[in-house]
Amino acid sequence: MLQVVEINYIRHEVNQKGKSYAEVARQVQHDERTVKKYADQEEFPQKHKQTRPSPILDPVKHIIDGWIREDLKLKKKFQRTAQRMYNQLIEEHDFQGGDRTVRRYVSARRKELAKEAEGASLPLQTIPGTAQVDFGKAPFKYLNEMIELPFLVMSFPDANTFYFQVFPSENTECLLEGLQRIFQHMKSVPKTIRFDNLSPAVKKIHARGERELTDMFERFVLHFGFEYEFCNPAKGNEKGHVENMVKYVRNNFLLPANTIVDLEEFNQTLWEKAERNRQRKHYLKQESLESLHELTCAAHILLPEKIFNCARIVTAKADKSGIVHIDNKLYSTSPRFAQKKVVVEVTFNEVRILSETHECIVTHSRLYGSKAKSMVWQPYLKLLSQRPRAIKYSGIYDHLPDEWNLYLKACTEEEQKSAFSLLSELMKTNNLDKITEALQIAQKTGHPKAEHIQQAFNALIFDDNDYQNITPAITLPEMPEITRGADRYNDFFKTEV
């Protein structure tokens, strides 16, 4: 078949310059009949690519397509070669064709599917394998108080489905923890996820829309291998599906205010609520949401085997009391680390204090809201039980509850040793509030010793309300009966005659 340039040359030489067919045929080195055909042709209809049937390859094309799609979810080094696919066809499907036929088809099909994958990264809302993410807020009852907490929603526009989890904040650690929980629950990862310009993910938006990502978010993306998209500034409508789903979740699952006793237990109940919501038909497609969700998940990529550590690592210097400042909150370390550097690992719900050799010193629950200080006394008490005089210089009095502060100041050095030893032992497995309550009970009969506090604590733990059985801390001598008036005073000044 002649090229367009050659056809134009033939027509020009014959029709415009009047050369003979034979003369032009010699110039273009084609048959004279071919030159005559194109010189005299009146119409050039649009060509249609003919797809010739392939009775040997056609029956196995869908199998090869499935293998290619499976492999596209894996790293390149784990993908099958065309030769391996050919061998599988022979071994598993009694294929009778040649290996070159399979290699040509695999090469062409991979290019076509790669183009489809590129299309999936475009900001379209109805492509399987894509998702959108955003935070919303809802009221909750906690300890008889009304509080407002954020909830993370991941929606799947193609299926009109969702998952959601409630968190104490909208920080980076909560965002990544929420995403990983959803990935783990689905056992897969969406190919493309669209976000608003959330500060936990985007550090700065530069000119021309280029974004500087936070370090944790960037490492998270690399770990899970999904593609990310961000809305243009002030264009939240570009993720309209998840914005509508945030309202839907709040109105249908989080209002009126839920009572939270344990946030982790509450979040476990939300998986079933989201999945039960799929027992209805899509408002346009008239298919069940459950089947549509399965289809969109089938287009996801595989979940990595390793868990991502959703923790921020920072270095901090403890003050003279061994306290570090993290996110404007105070966390205790140990007296041994006063004025020393420590490594702090911050997750969405914990703050772990590590030595410079990464040995765990103490673990705190992460503080949110108005509470500004978290003290774990165990590292302090063990040391002070051996060196009670050091308490004067440790600054621990500034952090102890008032009841213990006053009690310890009234103790002798030996009593302080015993008290700190008791506290150190009890606080391995118990809350300081309970131990303080035992101190208050033991003090009802005077200044108690450590064994009396232990006895009161045991009575509390074993629900023994007969506190009268507690041995008195001191034995009071019998006092003379008090009489009113000045007689005794007068007797003092009497003189014998």
CORNORZI-V657465 format. One record per helix or strand. SS is the DSSP state (helix for helix, strand for strand). FROM is the first residue (numbers start at 0). LEN is the number of residues. If there is no record, write none. Layout:
{{SS/FROM/LEN} {SS/FROM/LEN}}
This chain:
{{helix/3/13} {helix/20/8} {helix/31/9} {helix/57/15} {helix/75/3} {helix/81/12} {helix/98/22} {strand/129/13} {strand/144/12} {strand/160/7} {helix/171/15} {strand/187/2} {strand/191/4} {strand/201/4} {helix/206/3} {strand/210/3} {helix/214/10} {strand/226/4} {helix/235/18} {strand/257/2} {helix/262/14} {strand/280/1} {strand/287/1} {helix/288/10} {strand/300/2} {strand/311/6} {strand/322/4} {strand/328/4} {helix/334/3} {strand/340/6} {strand/349/5} {strand/359/6} {strand/372/2} {helix/377/7} {helix/387/7} {helix/395/3} {helix/401/8} {helix/412/14} {helix/431/14} {helix/449/12} {helix/466/3} {helix/486/6}}
